[in-house]
Amino acid sequence: QVQLVESGGGLVQAGGSLKLSCAASGTIFSINAMGWYRQAPGKQRELVARITSGGSTNYADPVKGRFTISRDNAKNTVYLQMNSLKPEDTAVYYCNVKVATRPLPFWGLGTQVTVSS
């Protein structure tokens, strides 16, 4: 099995920055993509950013220009640099990893990001 360990969440003021990390471990032979999703109270879980093993990225419109996703394939780790944070960014952020040997992705337990106004 694959285990995901997320870190970097916390409480920051609007305009501040945080960097999330997600390290994947376990029986990993090939990672197709890694990404971040978030879920705010009363809202559905949504894609924040995703990056493939080849480096292609996708961002949700609300975070474009503010968030940057990156990865270290050698460490099986994905990062999310979050700048110019807004109260609307407050949510639980979940790491997501898609491996080549499984049809469904793995999920982390989530890390809380709270942005005060």
DOTORVEX-287861 format. One record per atom (N, C-alpha, C): residue number from 1; residue in one letter; chain; atom name; x, y, z. Coordinates in nm, 4 decimals, padded with zeros to 6 digits. Example, Ala and Ser with C-alpha at 12.3 -4.5 7.8 and 13.67 -1.06 7.14 Angstrom:
 num residu chaine atome       c1       c2       c3
   1      A      A     N  01.3190 -00.5690  00.7800
   1      A      A    CA  01.2300 -00.4500  00.7800
   1      A      A     C  01.3200 -00.3300  00.7800
   2      S      A     N  01.2850 -00.2250  00.7080
   2      S      A    CA  01.3670 -00.1060  00.7140
   2      S      A     C  01.2900  00.0030  00.7870
END
This chain:
 num residu chaine atome       c1       c2       c3
   1      Q      A     N  00.0828 -00.1186  00.0000
   1      Q      A    CA  00.0000  00.0000  00.0000
   1      Q      A     C  00.0877  00.1255  00.0000
   2      V      A     N  00.0261  00.2335 -00.0435
   2      V      A    CA  00.0916  00.3625 -00.0466
   2      V      A     C  00.0392  00.4467  00.0684
   3      Q      A     N  00.1296  00.5097  00.1392
   3      Q      A    CA  00.0931  00.5998  00.2471
   3      Q      A     C  00.1385  00.7406  00.2132
   4      L      A     N  00.0549  00.8370  00.2449
   4      L      A    CA  00.0841  00.9764  00.2177
   4      L      A     C  00.0917  01.0529  00.3489
   5      V      A     N  00.1976  01.1285  00.3643
   5      V      A    CA  00.2170  01.2091  00.4834
   5      V      A     C  00.2198  01.3552  00.4429
   6      E      A     N  00.1208  01.4299  00.4880
   6      E      A    CA  00.1081  01.5708  00.4559
   6      E      A     C  00.1589  01.6558  00.5714
   7      S      A     N  00.2127  01.7704  00.5372
   7      S      A    CA  00.2598  01.8629  00.6383
   7      S      A     C  00.2598  02.0043  00.5818
   8      G      A     N  00.2700  02.1015  00.6701
   8      G      A    CA  00.2819  02.2393  00.6283
   8      G      A     C  00.1601  02.3260  00.6505
   9      G      A     N  00.0492  02.2655  00.6883
   9      G      A    CA -00.0703  02.3438  00.7128
   9      G      A     C -00.0573  02.4269  00.8382
  10      G      A     N -00.1494  02.5195  00.8542
  10      G      A    CA -00.1466  02.6041  00.9713
  10      G      A     C -00.2392  02.7221  00.9588
  11      L      A     N -00.2196  02.8170  01.0486
  11      L      A    CA -00.2994  02.9383  01.0533
  11      L      A     C -00.2142  03.0570  01.0115
  12      V      A     N -00.2615  03.1309  00.9123
  12      V      A    CA -00.1897  03.2480  00.8640
  12      V      A     C -00.2871  03.3611  00.8390
  13      Q      A     N -00.2342  03.4824  00.8337
  13      Q      A    CA -00.3148  03.5982  00.8012
  13      Q      A     C -00.3291  03.6113  00.6500
  14      A      A     N -00.4349  03.6774  00.6088
  14      A      A    CA -00.4540  03.7035  00.4669
  14      A      A     C -00.3313  03.7722  00.4097
  15      G      A     N -00.2915  03.7267  00.2923
  15      G      A    CA -00.1724  03.7798  00.2293
  15      G      A     C -00.0467  03.7022  00.2608
  16      G      A     N -00.0558  03.6121  00.3557
  16      G      A    CA  00.0583  03.5328  00.3945
  16      G      A     C  00.0811  03.4141  00.3045
  17      S      A     N  00.1791  03.3338  00.3413
  17      S      A    CA  00.2173  03.2192  00.2597
  17      S      A     C  00.2333  03.0938  00.3437
  18      L      A     N  00.2105  02.9816  00.2804
  18      L      A    CA  00.2344  02.8513  00.3389
  18      L      A     C  00.2852  02.7590  00.2294
  19      K      A     N  00.3611  02.6592  00.2691
  19      K      A    CA  00.4057  02.5581  00.1750
  19      K      A     C  00.3698  02.4209  00.2289
  20      L      A     N  00.2880  02.3506  00.1541
  20      L      A    CA  00.2470  02.2169  00.1908
  20      L      A     C  00.3386  02.1138  00.1267
  21      S      A     N  00.3585  02.0046  00.1973
  21      S      A    CA  00.4380  01.8949  00.1458
  21      S      A     C  00.3608  01.7649  00.1616
  22      C      A     N  00.3811  01.6756  00.0697
  22      C      A    CA  00.3198  01.5436  00.0760
  22      C      A     C  00.4206  01.4421  00.0276
  23      A      A     N  00.4603  01.3540  00.1160
  23      A      A    CA  00.5564  01.2505  00.0829
  23      A      A     C  00.4859  01.1159  00.0730
  24      A      A     N  00.5062  01.0485 -00.0371
  24      A      A    CA  00.4467  00.9175 -00.0592
  24      A      A     C  00.5487  00.8090 -00.0299
  25      S      A     N  00.5027  00.7058  00.0366
  25      S      A    CA  00.5900  00.5937  00.0671
  25      S      A     C  00.5118  00.4637  00.0530
  26      G      A     N  00.5841  00.3533  00.0444
  26      G      A    CA  00.5209  00.2238  00.0303
  26      G      A     C  00.5618  00.1554 -00.0981
  27      T      A     N  00.4727  00.0744 -00.1493
  27      T      A    CA  00.5007 -00.0021 -00.2710
  27      T      A     C  00.4750  00.0829 -00.3938
  28      I      A     N  00.5670  00.1714 -00.4206
  28      I      A    CA  00.5555  00.2632 -00.5333
  28      I      A     C  00.6575  00.2258 -00.6400
  29      F      A     N  00.6078  00.1967 -00.7564
  29      F      A    CA  00.6939  00.1686 -00.8701
  29      F      A     C  00.6940  00.2826 -00.9707
  30      S      A     N  00.5789  00.3436 -00.9863
  30      S      A    CA  00.5682  00.4534 -01.0806
  30      S      A     C  00.4490  00.5417 -01.0430
  31      I      A     N  00.4750  00.6705 -01.0296
  31      I      A    CA  00.3700  00.7673 -00.9999
  31      I      A     C  00.3341  00.8416 -01.1271
  32      N      A     N  00.2077  00.8358 -01.1628
  32      N      A    CA  00.1618  00.9052 -01.2820
  32      N      A     C  00.1363  01.0530 -01.2551
  33      A      A     N  00.0793  01.0810 -01.1385
  33      A      A    CA  00.0471  01.2189 -01.1067
  33      A      A     C  00.0309  01.2368 -00.9565
  34      M      A     N  00.0558  01.3573 -00.9110
  34      M      A    CA  00.0353  01.3938 -00.7719
  34      M      A     C -00.0366  01.5276 -00.7707
  35      G      A     N -00.1177  01.5474 -00.6697
  35      G      A    CA -00.1905  01.6721 -00.6663
  35      G      A     C -00.2448  01.7062 -00.5299
  36      W      A     N -00.3093  01.8210 -00.5258
  36      W      A    CA -00.3712  01.8716 -00.4048
  36      W      A     C -00.5166  01.9042 -00.4310
  37      Y      A     N -00.6012  01.8614 -00.3414
  37      Y      A    CA -00.7424  01.8947 -00.3411
  37      Y      A     C -00.7740  01.9627 -00.2093
  38      R      A     N -00.8865  02.0305 -00.2048
  38      R      A    CA -00.9263  02.0930 -00.0798
  38      R      A     C -01.0767  02.0857 -00.0633
  39      Q      A     N -01.1182  02.0909  00.0609
  39      Q      A    CA -01.2596  02.0902  00.0919
  39      Q      A     C -01.2869  02.1871  00.2057
  40      A      A     N -01.3683  02.2860  00.1769
  40      A      A    CA -01.4096  02.3832  00.2759
  40      A      A     C -01.5450  02.3421  00.3322
  41      P      A     N -01.5781  02.3885  00.4517
  41      P      A    CA -01.7077  02.3551  00.5105
  41      P      A     C -01.8230  02.3919  00.4184
  42      G      A     N -01.9132  02.2973  00.3974
  42      G      A    CA -02.0287  02.3218  00.3140
  42      G      A     C -02.0030  02.3168  00.1651
  43      K      A     N -01.8831  02.2811  00.1256
  43      K      A    CA -01.8492  02.2751 -00.0157
  43      K      A     C -01.7950  02.1378 -00.0527
  44      Q      A     N -01.7998  02.1086 -00.1809
  44      Q      A    CA -01.7462  01.9829 -00.2300
  44      Q      A     C -01.5944  01.9898 -00.2394
  45      R      A     N -01.5333  01.8736 -00.2353
  45      R      A    CA -01.3896  01.8677 -00.2539
  45      R      A     C -01.3565  01.9081 -00.3970
  46      E      A     N -01.2566  01.9918 -00.4112
  46      E      A    CA -01.2214  02.0428 -00.5421
  46      E      A     C -01.0720  02.0316 -00.5672
  47      L      A     N -01.0394  02.0207 -00.6925
  47      L      A    CA -00.8996  02.0180 -00.7326
  47      L      A     C -00.8373  02.1545 -00.7106
  48      V      A     N -00.7200  02.1565 -00.6526
  48      V      A    CA -00.6432  02.2789 -00.6371
  48      V      A     C -00.5345  02.2847 -00.7426
  49      A      A     N -00.4543  02.1811 -00.7472
  49      A      A    CA -00.3456  02.1750 -00.8436
  49      A      A     C -00.3019  02.0312 -00.8611
  50      R      A     N -00.2516  02.0010 -00.9781
  50      R      A    CA -00.2048  01.8670 -01.0077
  50      R      A     C -00.0823  01.8749 -01.0953
  51      I      A     N  00.0066  01.7797 -01.0771
  51      I      A    CA  00.1265  01.7740 -01.1588
  51      I      A     C  00.1538  01.6293 -01.1958
  52      T      A     N  00.1847  01.6059 -01.3219
  52      T      A    CA  00.2158  01.4721 -01.3688
  52      T      A     C  00.3630  01.4428 -01.3472
  53      S      A     N  00.3981  01.3169 -01.3637
  53      S      A    CA  00.5378  01.2791 -01.3493
  53      S      A     C  00.6247  01.3470 -01.4535
  54      G      A     N  00.5640  01.3873 -01.5640
  54      G      A    CA  00.6368  01.4564 -01.6688
  54      G      A     C  00.6468  01.6063 -01.6491
  55      G      A     N  00.5775  01.6576 -01.5476
  55      G      A    CA  00.5879  01.7986 -01.5164
  55      G      A     C  00.4724  01.8856 -01.5613
  56      S      A     N  00.3743  01.8287 -01.6291
  56      S      A    CA  00.2579  01.9071 -01.6695
  56      S      A     C  00.1747  01.9433 -01.5478
  57      T      A     N  00.1222  02.0650 -01.5454
  57      T      A    CA  00.0468  02.1125 -01.4295
  57      T      A     C -00.0922  02.1602 -01.4670
  58      N      A     N -00.1816  02.1521 -01.3707
  58      N      A    CA -00.3162  02.2048 -01.3822
  58      N      A     C -00.3493  02.2775 -01.2529
  59      Y      A     N -00.4161  02.3911 -01.2652
  59      Y      A    CA -00.4549  02.4698 -01.1493
  59      Y      A     C -00.6015  02.5072 -01.1576
  60      A      A     N -00.6647  02.5099 -01.0426
  60      A      A    CA -00.7995  02.5630 -01.0353
  60      A      A     C -00.7937  02.7137 -01.0546
  61      D      A     N -00.8943  02.7687 -01.1196
  61      D      A    CA -00.8946  02.9114 -01.1490
  61      D      A     C -00.8724  03.0006 -01.0262
  62      P      A     N -00.9345  02.9703 -00.9116
  62      P      A    CA -00.9170  03.0602 -00.7963
  62      P      A     C -00.7746  03.0703 -00.7439
  63      V      A     N -00.6889  02.9753 -00.7783
  63      V      A    CA -00.5536  02.9772 -00.7238
  63      V      A     C -00.4481  03.0094 -00.8275
  64      K      A     N -00.4866  03.0231 -00.9512
  64      K      A    CA -00.3901  03.0531 -01.0563
  64      K      A     C -00.3196  03.1853 -01.0282
  65      G      A     N -00.1894  03.1834 -01.0420
  65      G      A    CA -00.1109  03.3018 -01.0158
  65      G      A     C -00.0693  03.3176 -00.8718
  66      R      A     N -00.1288  03.2403 -00.7828
  66      R      A    CA -00.0965  03.2488 -00.6409
  66      R      A     C -00.0313  03.1218 -00.5874
  67      F      A     N -00.0750  03.0084 -00.6376
  67      F      A    CA -00.0228  02.8797 -00.5916
  67      F      A     C  00.0672  02.8195 -00.6974
  68      T      A     N  00.1661  02.7463 -00.6528
  68      T      A    CA  00.2558  02.6758 -00.7427
  68      T      A     C  00.2770  02.5335 -00.6932
  69      I      A     N  00.2523  02.4378 -00.7799
  69      I      A    CA  00.2747  02.2991 -00.7444
  69      I      A     C  00.4070  02.2534 -00.8044
  70      S      A     N  00.4778  02.1727 -00.7308
  70      S      A    CA  00.6038  02.1188 -00.7783
  70      S      A     C  00.6223  01.9798 -00.7193
  71      R      A     N  00.7195  01.9090 -00.7716
  71      R      A    CA  00.7419  01.7745 -00.7190
  71      R      A     C  00.8889  01.7368 -00.7260
  72      D      A     N  00.9230  01.6432 -00.6423
  72      D      A    CA  01.0555  01.5836 -00.6426
  72      D      A     C  01.0325  01.4350 -00.6643
  73      N      A     N  01.0466  01.3919 -00.7869
  73      N      A    CA  01.0170  01.2529 -00.8205
  73      N      A     C  01.1060  01.1537 -00.7459
  74      A      A     N  01.2295  01.1920 -00.7243
  74      A      A    CA  01.3217  01.1035 -00.6539
  74      A      A     C  01.2773  01.0784 -00.5109
  75      K      A     N  01.2107  01.1765 -00.4516
  75      K      A    CA  01.1631  01.1651 -00.3141
  75      K      A     C  01.0153  01.1301 -00.3058
  76      N      A     N  00.9508  01.1140 -00.4206
  76      N      A    CA  00.8067  01.0875 -00.4243
  76      N      A     C  00.7302  01.1899 -00.3408
  77      T      A     N  00.7655  01.3138 -00.3593
  77      T      A    CA  00.7082  01.4215 -00.2802
  77      T      A     C  00.6525  01.5305 -00.3704
  78      V      A     N  00.5373  01.5815 -00.3326
  78      V      A    CA  00.4758  01.6923 -00.4033
  78      V      A     C  00.4607  01.8089 -00.3069
  79      Y      A     N  00.4775  01.9297 -00.3588
  79      Y      A    CA  00.4694  02.0499 -00.2782
  79      Y      A     C  00.3642  02.1437 -00.3349
  80      L      A     N  00.3113  02.2259 -00.2486
  80      L      A    CA  00.2197  02.3301 -00.2911
  80      L      A     C  00.2590  02.4590 -00.2211
  81      Q      A     N  00.3203  02.5488 -00.2963
  81      Q      A    CA  00.3548  02.6799 -00.2444
  81      Q      A     C  00.2341  02.7706 -00.2597
  82      M      A     N  00.1844  02.8218 -00.1496
  82      M      A    CA  00.0653  02.9044 -00.1496
  82      M      A     C  00.1022  03.0452 -00.1059
  83      N      A     N  00.0877  03.1391 -00.1966
  83      N      A    CA  00.1168  03.2786 -00.1691
  83      N      A     C -00.0100  03.3619 -00.1782
  84      S      A     N -00.0041  03.4806 -00.1209
  84      S      A    CA -00.1177  03.5724 -00.1238
  84      S      A     C -00.2457  03.5029 -00.0802
  85      L      A     N -00.2378  03.4334  00.0290
  85      L      A    CA -00.3514  03.3553  00.0766
  85      L      A     C -00.4703  03.4441  00.1124
  86      K      A     N -00.5873  03.3926  00.0843
  86      K      A    CA -00.7118  03.4611  00.1114
  86      K      A     C -00.7963  03.3788  00.2076
  87      P      A     N -00.8867  03.4429  00.2799
  87      P      A    CA -00.9753  03.3657  00.3677
  87      P      A     C -01.0511  03.2559  00.2927
  88      E      A     N -01.0800  03.2788  00.1663
  88      E      A    CA -01.1497  03.1799  00.0856
  88      E      A     C -01.0675  03.0535  00.0627
  89      D      A     N -00.9392  03.0597  00.0896
  89      D      A    CA -00.8531  02.9428  00.0752
  89      D      A     C -00.8620  02.8493  00.1951
  90      T      A     N -00.9294  02.8934  00.2988
  90      T      A    CA -00.9430  02.8118  00.4190
  90      T      A     C -01.0136  02.6808  00.3858
  91      A      A     N -00.9481  02.5709  00.4171
  91      A      A    CA -01.0015  02.4391  00.3853
  91      A      A     C -00.9068  02.3330  00.4379
  92      V      A     N -00.9526  02.2103  00.4321
  92      V      A    CA -00.8643  02.0976  00.4547
  92      V      A     C -00.8059  02.0599  00.3199
  93      Y      A     N -00.6754  02.0534  00.3135
  93      Y      A    CA -00.6072  02.0222  00.1895
  93      Y      A     C -00.5616  01.8774  00.1914
  94      Y      A     N -00.5956  01.8062  00.0849
  94      Y      A    CA -00.5668  01.6642  00.0750
  94      Y      A     C -00.4682  01.6352 -00.0368
  95      C      A     N -00.3725  01.5536 -00.0066
  95      C      A    CA -00.2783  01.5073 -00.1070
  95      C      A     C -00.3391  01.3907 -00.1833
  96      N      A     N -00.3112  01.3842 -00.3105
  96      N      A    CA -00.3644  01.2811 -00.3979
  96      N      A     C -00.2515  01.2280 -00.4860
  97      V      A     N -00.2396  01.0968 -00.4911
  97      V      A    CA -00.1336  01.0346 -00.5706
  97      V      A     C -00.1913  00.9229 -00.6554
  98      K      A     N -00.1638  00.9278 -00.7828
  98      K      A    CA -00.2053  00.8237 -00.8753
  98      K      A     C -00.0826  00.7442 -00.9171
  99      V      A     N -00.0861  00.6138 -00.8893
  99      V      A    CA  00.0247  00.5274 -00.9264
  99      V      A     C -00.0161  00.4424 -01.0457
 100      A      A     N  00.0816  00.3958 -01.1183
 100      A      A    CA  00.0551  00.3212 -01.2406
 100      A      A     C -00.0049  00.1842 -01.2143
 101      T      A     N  00.0193  00.1287 -01.0971
 101      T      A    CA -00.0230 -00.0074 -01.0677
 101      T      A     C -00.1609 -00.0194 -01.0043
 102      R      A     N -00.2294  00.0907 -00.9840
 102      R      A    CA -00.3620  00.0887 -00.9245
 102      R      A     C -00.4567  00.1763 -01.0051
 103      P      A     N -00.5829  00.1322 -01.0177
 103      P      A    CA -00.6785  00.2110 -01.0971
 103      P      A     C -00.7279  00.3369 -01.0268
 104      L      A     N -00.7249  00.3373 -00.8937
 104      L      A    CA -00.7730  00.4506 -00.8174
 104      L      A     C -00.6592  00.5174 -00.7428
 105      P      A     N -00.6698  00.6468 -00.7193
 105      P      A    CA -00.5631  00.7186 -00.6496
 105      P      A     C -00.5648  00.6955 -00.4994
 106      F      A     N -00.4553  00.7316 -00.4359
 106      F      A    CA -00.4454  00.7289 -00.2912
 106      F      A     C -00.4659  00.8693 -00.2372
 107      W      A     N -00.5176  00.8761 -00.1170
 107      W      A    CA -00.5458  01.0036 -00.0529
 107      W      A     C -00.4771  01.0145  00.0818
 108      G      A     N -00.4304  01.1333  00.1119
 108      G      A    CA -00.3794  01.1608  00.2441
 108      G      A     C -00.4934  01.1925  00.3378
 109      L      A     N -00.4617  01.2088  00.4649
 109      L      A    CA -00.5638  01.2369  00.5653
 109      L      A     C -00.6037  01.3834  00.5691
 110      G      A     N -00.5244  01.4682  00.5087
 110      G      A    CA -00.5567  01.6086  00.5017
 110      G      A     C -00.4820  01.6921  00.6039
 111      T      A     N -00.4593  01.8159  00.5681
 111      T      A    CA -00.3973  01.9116  00.6583
 111      T      A     C -00.4766  02.0415  00.6528
 112      Q      A     N -00.5028  02.0970  00.7684
 112      Q      A    CA -00.5869  02.2160  00.7775
 112      Q      A     C -00.5089  02.3418  00.7434
 113      V      A     N -00.5670  02.4221  00.6561
 113      V      A    CA -00.5145  02.5542  00.6241
 113      V      A     C -00.6218  02.6554  00.6600
 114      T      A     N -00.5882  02.7466  00.7486
 114      T      A    CA -00.6822  02.8490  00.7907
 114      T      A     C -00.6214  02.9863  00.7662
 115      V      A     N -00.6941  03.0699  00.6943
 115      V      A    CA -00.6479  03.2038  00.6616
 115      V      A     C -00.7418  03.3042  00.7266
 116      S      A     N -00.6890  03.3843  00.8150
 116      S      A    CA -00.7692  03.4830  00.8850
 116      S      A     C -00.7746  03.6132  00.8056
 117      S      A     N -00.8845  03.6851  00.8189
 117      S      A    CA -00.9022  03.8103  00.7473
 117      S      A     C -00.8486  03.9276  00.8263
END
